[in-house]
Structures are given as C-alpha cells and as structure tokens.
C-alpha cells in the first residue's frame, strides 16, 4: 500500500469478472483501475 497526495494505491489479486466489475463501478469517480489493461478499458466504458 502506498499513500500519495492524491490518495492510496493498493494491489489486490483477483480474477476479473462481472461481480468485481460491478463492485468497482460502485466506487464511481473515486477509484481508478490501473491494471490489467483490458479491465481498465471495460471499466472506462461503463
């Protein structure tokens, strides 16, 4: 975990799926997905 002036960066190991996508989208603009690239694009489209 890393604290920056813009927030906190943390890492989790998961299998990207619809349920995870729905949970992350629930955080709205307050969350930025950094990797994997294909999942970043899916989140941006929503």
N, C-alpha and C positions, 0 to 999 in steps of 0.2 A: 504494500500500500504506500502511496506517495501523496503527500499534501502539496498542492500548488496554490498560487494566488487565485486561480480560477475554480478550484475545487479539489476533489480527491480522485486519484487514479488508482483503480484496483483491478485485479485479474481474477477471473473465475474459469474453471474448466468445466465445460458443459457440452452437450450435443445440441446444436442449434435445431429448434423445432418450432411448431406453431405456438405452443404454450409459452415458451420462452419469449418468442417474438411479441406476443400479446402482453406479457408482463413488462417487458422493456418499453413498449409503446406507452404503457400506462404512466410512465415517468414523464412523458411529454418532452418539452424542450430542455428539461433539467438533466438529461442524460445523453451522452454521446457514446455510441458504439465505435470502437477503433478497429477491431478485427473480429473475425475473418472478413475479408473484403466483400465476398458475396452477401454476407449477412448485413454488413453496413449498407449496401445498396438496397436490400429488402426493407430495412428499417426506414431509410430515407424515402422510399416510395410511399410508405404509409403516412 
